[in-house]
Amino acid sequence: MSNPIYLDNASTSHPKPESVYRSMDKVVRLSANPGRGGHRQTLKLDRLVFETREAVADLFGVRDSSRIVFTANATMAINIALFGLLTPGDRVITSSMEHNAVTRPLRILQERGVQVIKVSGDRSGYVDLDALRRTCLAAPTRMVVLNHCSNVTGTMQSIEELGPWCRQHGILFMVDGSQSAGSFPLNLDALAIDLFTAPGHKGLLGPQGTGLLYLRQGVEPAPLLYGGTGGNSHADMMPEQLPERLESGTMNTPGLAGLKAAVEYIQEIGQEHICQREQQLVKRLLDGLLALPGIEVYGPVGADRHGAAVSFNMANLDPAEVGFHLDHEFAISVRVGLHCAPDAHRTIGTYPRGTVRVSPSYLTGEDEIDSLLMALEKIKAQHTA
């Protein structure tokens, strides 16, 4: 069996930059808890958390780093935003291309009296902005929730057009950046984004157990968790100031050390370069898949404005069979099924069996894409002989 090839970066990135591993190892050996003491070890980790927050804010063009709240993952960040801001009677517009991290909280809120309207995407996963705007204006709307890049098809939505429009109409604009953060240059202030969520372990190349929530000045959700924050210990209520108001409990300091190293790596390489490199890999992948008879590719067929997630199916084979052969015969890791986004699969016509999803990263080699394409040729030949 050949050397393992990992092409499931939309789930979590691998490998990480070497500096991520070193930074985490160094911090996990420190016996201290940031914000919980005044000795040197604690103060050292206080500084680390602050520097990580500053690095993340700088990456996303955020001037006030206190508006960056650290979470355990993007799902937690999404839950803080939705449950902390929406109340019965509010109207929310979203799309049929969302991940369950958005659709499931909205489903619970719908049962509590929040009106949730889904605007359908087309067969390529694009959401018509005119249709979305008309839906927003049909009745008073509190919030628009939209993912920037589909985790199923890689389809990129035009958030740069929607943000300013929402701001003009007094509608909160929340973006799920789970598949775009780190892979595309994003200036959250310039894009007029009010709330932005992202995991640290995907395109940001950091470790699992890290995530973030950005809140525009004036957007103040109620806490999802209540407890110790390291300060204001005399009070039995949560502090008012951010980020402490939304960061109860001990922080994942080793994870944040890894996230800081990852963000510094991205800044050193340059986001434009990372974006260009990933789009080159996506183009190589798409061109190769489209040249193979019997393979149907879903979503956009051009690499322009295409995130690093590509879904396809092979004629006469279930996606699970294709994934099994790739794993057991060629040591190639991909993801198969519904990818925690059943609405998206209904939209593109692949529900309930799902698709085979391939997701490269900046650290993926062109030879690894070529190996996948050759493996698919062999699998096809084995099942048509």
DAKAMO-V957565 format. One record per residue. N is the residue number from 1. RES is the residue in one small letter. PSI is psi in whole degrees, -180 to 180 (none if undefined). NEAR is the number of other C-alpha atoms within 8 Angstrom. Layout:
BEGIN
((N & RES & PSI & NEAR) (N & RES & PSI & NEAR))
END
This chain:
BEGIN
((1 & m & 139 & 5) (2 & s & 173 & 5) (3 & n & 142 & 5) (4 & p & 142 & 8) (5 & i & 124 & 8) (6 & y & 116 & 10) (7 & l & 46 & 12) (8 & d & 43 & 14) (9 & n & -19 & 13) (10 & a & -19 & 13) (11 & s & -53 & 6) (12 & t & 144 & 9) (13 & s & 144 & 14) (14 & h & 134 & 8) (15 & p & 170 & 5) (16 & k & 159 & 11) (17 & p & 144 & 9) (18 & e & -33 & 6) (19 & s & -27 & 10) (20 & v & -47 & 15) (21 & y & -44 & 10) (22 & r & -43 & 8) (23 & s & -41 & 12) (24 & m & -42 & 12) (25 & d & -41 & 9) (26 & k & -44 & 8) (27 & v & -35 & 10) (28 & v & -17 & 9) (29 & r & -7 & 6) (30 & l & 134 & 7) (31 & s & 80 & 6) (32 & a & 164 & 7) (33 & n & 117 & 11) (34 & p & 137 & 15) (35 & g & -1 & 11) (36 & r & 58 & 7) (37 & g & 173 & 8) (38 & g & 10 & 7) (39 & h & 170 & 6) (40 & r & -39 & 6) (41 & q & -42 & 9) (42 & t & -43 & 14) (43 & l & -32 & 12) (44 & k & -41 & 9) (45 & l & -30 & 12) (46 & d & -46 & 10) (47 & r & -40 & 8) (48 & l & -47 & 10) (49 & v & -43 & 12) (50 & f & -45 & 8) (51 & e & -34 & 9) (52 & t & -43 & 12) (53 & r & -42 & 11) (54 & e & -41 & 9) (55 & a & -43 & 11) (56 & v & -44 & 12) (57 & a & -44 & 13) (58 & d & -40 & 9) (59 & l & -36 & 11) (60 & f & 13 & 10) (61 & g & 30 & 10) (62 & v & 123 & 12) (63 & r & -34 & 6) (64 & d & 105 & 6) (65 & s & -15 & 10) (66 & s & -13 & 8) (67 & r & -1 & 12) (68 & i & 117 & 13) (69 & v & 129 & 12) (70 & f & 138 & 10) (71 & t & 177 & 13) (72 & a & -22 & 11) (73 & n & 177 & 14) (74 & a & -35 & 16) (75 & t & -43 & 8) (76 & m & -42 & 10) (77 & a & -43 & 15) (78 & i & -43 & 13) (79 & n & -42 & 11) (80 & i & -46 & 12) (81 & a & -48 & 11) (82 & l & -49 & 10) (83 & f & -24 & 13) (84 & g & -15 & 11) (85 & l & -29 & 9) (86 & l & 137 & 10) (87 & t & 161 & 9) (88 & p & 134 & 9) (89 & g & -20 & 7) (90 & d & 152 & 11) (91 & r & 128 & 12) (92 & v & 135 & 13) (93 & i & 129 & 15) (94 & t & -166 & 12) (95 & s & 171 & 13) (96 & s & 5 & 11) (97 & m & 15 & 13) (98 & e & 155 & 15) (99 & h & 158 & 11) (100 & n & -22 & 9) (101 & a & -23 & 10) (102 & v & -47 & 10) (103 & t & -35 & 9) (104 & r & -46 & 8) (105 & p & -40 & 11) (106 & l & -34 & 10) (107 & r & -42 & 9) (108 & i & -42 & 8) (109 & l & -32 & 13) (110 & q & -40 & 10) (111 & e & -22 & 7) (112 & r & 6 & 7) (113 & g & 5 & 10) (114 & v & 133 & 14) (115 & q & 123 & 10) (116 & v & 122 & 11) (117 & i & 126 & 9) (118 & k & 125 & 8) (119 & v & 126 & 12) (120 & s & 142 & 9) (121 & g & 171 & 13) (122 & d & -174 & 10) (123 & r & -17 & 10) (124 & s & -3 & 11) (125 & g & 0 & 15) (126 & y & 138 & 10) (127 & v & 123 & 11) (128 & d & 117 & 8) (129 & l & -34 & 8) (130 & d & -42 & 6) (131 & a & -39 & 8) (132 & l & -42 & 11) (133 & r & -44 & 8) (134 & r & -40 & 8) (135 & t & -40 & 10) (136 & c & -40 & 10) (137 & l & -7 & 8) (138 & a & -24 & 6) (139 & a & 160 & 6) (140 & p & 128 & 7) (141 & t & 132 & 12) (142 & r & -41 & 10) (143 & m & 148 & 11) (144 & v & 130 & 13) (145 & v & 122 & 12) (146 & l & 137 & 10) (147 & n & 146 & 12) (148 & h & -39 & 14) (149 & c & 129 & 14) (150 & s & 136 & 15) (151 & n & -6 & 11) (152 & v & -52 & 12) (153 & t & -10 & 14) (154 & g & 7 & 14) (155 & t & 128 & 14) (156 & m & 126 & 11) (157 & q & 154 & 9) (158 & s & 69 & 8) (159 & i & -24 & 8) (160 & e & -24 & 8) (161 & e & -35 & 7) (162 & l & -36 & 9) (163 & g & -56 & 12) (164 & p & -36 & 10) (165 & w & -45 & 8) (166 & c & -42 & 12) (167 & r & -42 & 11) (168 & q & -34 & 7) (169 & h & 10 & 6) (170 & g & 29 & 6) (171 & i & 129 & 11) (172 & l & 135 & 11) (173 & f & 114 & 14) (174 & m & 129 & 12) (175 & v & 128 & 12) (176 & d & 108 & 12) (177 & g & 27 & 12) (178 & s & -33 & 14) (179 & q & 4 & 15) (180 & s & -25 & 11) (181 & a & 124 & 13) (182 & g & -27 & 10) (183 & s & -23 & 13) (184 & f & 141 & 10) (185 & p & 128 & 10) (186 & l & 120 & 9) (187 & n & 103 & 10) (188 & l & -35 & 11) (189 & d & -47 & 8) (190 & a & -32 & 6) (191 & l & -2 & 11) (192 & a & 42 & 11) (193 & i & 130 & 13) (194 & d & -36 & 11) (195 & l & 135 & 13) (196 & f & 132 & 13) (197 & t & 148 & 15) (198 & a & 149 & 15) (199 & p & 157 & 13) (200 & g & -12 & 16) (201 & h & 4 & 14) (202 & k & -111 & 15) (203 & g & -22 & 15) (204 & l & -9 & 14) (205 & l & 16 & 15) (206 & g & -170 & 18) (207 & p & 161 & 12) (208 & q & 159 & 10) (209 & g & 12 & 11) (210 & t & 147 & 18) (211 & g & 177 & 16) (212 & l & 153 & 16) (213 & l & 123 & 16) (214 & y & 136 & 11) (215 & l & 123 & 12) (216 & r & 151 & 9) (217 & q & 129 & 5) (218 & g & -14 & 5) (219 & v & 113 & 7) (220 & e & 84 & 6) (221 & p & 153 & 9) (222 & a & 149 & 9) (223 & p & 148 & 9) (224 & l & -35 & 9) (225 & l & 148 & 7) (226 & y & 137 & 7) (227 & g & -159 & 7) (228 & g & 142 & 8) (229 & t & 0 & 13) (230 & g & -19 & 8) (231 & g & 175 & 6) (232 & n & 39 & 7) (233 & s & -17 & 8) (234 & h & -18 & 4) (235 & a & 146 & 6) (236 & d & 10 & 5) (237 & m & 158 & 4) (238 & m & 148 & 8) (239 & p & 157 & 7) (240 & e & -29 & 6) (241 & q & 148 & 6) (242 & l & 154 & 9) (243 & p & -6 & 11) (244 & e & -32 & 10) (245 & r & -30 & 12) (246 & l & 14 & 11) (247 & e & 63 & 12) (248 & s & 146 & 11) (249 & g & 172 & 7) (250 & t & 134 & 7) (251 & m & 157 & 7) (252 & n & 76 & 9) (253 & t & -44 & 12) (254 & p & -39 & 11) (255 & g & -41 & 13) (256 & l & -33 & 12) (257 & a & -43 & 15) (258 & g & -39 & 15) (259 & l & -42 & 16) (260 & k & -46 & 13) (261 & a & -38 & 12) (262 & a & -44 & 15) (263 & v & -40 & 14) (264 & e & -37 & 9) (265 & y & -45 & 10) (266 & i & -43 & 12) (267 & q & -38 & 9) (268 & e & -43 & 6) (269 & i & -42 & 8) (270 & g & 125 & 8) (271 & q & -35 & 12) (272 & e & -41 & 8) (273 & h & -42 & 8) (274 & i & -45 & 13) (275 & c & -46 & 12) (276 & q & -44 & 8) (277 & r & -46 & 9) (278 & e & -37 & 13) (279 & q & -33 & 13) (280 & q & -42 & 9) (281 & l & -41 & 11) (282 & v & -41 & 15) (283 & k & -44 & 10) (284 & r & -41 & 10) (285 & l & -49 & 11) (286 & l & -45 & 13) (287 & d & -42 & 8) (288 & g & -43 & 9) (289 & l & -42 & 10) (290 & l & -21 & 10) (291 & a & -10 & 6) (292 & l & 120 & 8) (293 & p & 145 & 5) (294 & g & 7 & 6) (295 & i & 129 & 11) (296 & e & 124 & 9) (297 & v & 137 & 12) (298 & y & 150 & 12) (299 & g & -170 & 13) (300 & p & 143 & 11) (301 & v & -1 & 7) (302 & g & 148 & 8) (303 & a & -16 & 12) (304 & d & 127 & 5) (305 & r & 34 & 7) (306 & h & 123 & 14) (307 & g & 171 & 16) (308 & a & 55 & 13) (309 & a & 122 & 16) (310 & v & 127 & 15) (311 & s & 141 & 13) (312 & f & 168 & 11) (313 & n & 153 & 12) (314 & m & 133 & 12) (315 & a & 136 & 7) (316 & n & 10 & 4) (317 & l & 135 & 8) (318 & d & 146 & 9) (319 & p & -37 & 14) (320 & a & -35 & 9) (321 & e & -44 & 8) (322 & v & -46 & 12) (323 & g & -38 & 13) (324 & f & -47 & 8) (325 & h & -42 & 10) (326 & l & -41 & 15) (327 & d & -52 & 11) (328 & h & -25 & 8) (329 & e & -24 & 7) (330 & f & 0 & 11) (331 & a & 40 & 12) (332 & i & 123 & 12) (333 & s & 119 & 12) (334 & v & -179 & 14) (335 & r & 142 & 10) (336 & v & 159 & 12) (337 & g & -144 & 10) (338 & l & -7 & 12) (339 & h & 34 & 10) (340 & c & 28 & 6) (341 & a & 64 & 13) (342 & p & -35 & 12) (343 & d & -39 & 9) (344 & a & -40 & 13) (345 & h & -35 & 14) (346 & r & -38 & 10) (347 & t & -43 & 14) (348 & i & 0 & 12) (349 & g & 26 & 7) (350 & t & 13 & 10) (351 & y & 138 & 9) (352 & p & -4 & 8) (353 & r & -24 & 9) (354 & g & -156 & 12) (355 & t & 172 & 12) (356 & v & 127 & 15) (357 & r & 130 & 13) (358 & v & 130 & 11) (359 & s & 99 & 12) (360 & p & 172 & 16) (361 & s & 178 & 11) (362 & y & -32 & 8) (363 & l & 7 & 7) (364 & t & 142 & 9) (365 & g & 150 & 6) (366 & e & -33 & 8) (367 & d & -28 & 6) (368 & e & -37 & 9) (369 & i & -44 & 12) (370 & d & -38 & 9) (371 & s & -40 & 8) (372 & l & -47 & 10) (373 & l & -40 & 11) (374 & m & -38 & 8) (375 & a & -41 & 10) (376 & l & -37 & 9) (377 & e & -43 & 9) (378 & k & -41 & 8) (379 & i & -42 & 10) (380 & k & -44 & 9) (381 & a & -38 & 8) (382 & q & -30 & 7) (383 & h & 8 & 6) (384 & t & -2 & 5) (385 & a & none & 4))
END
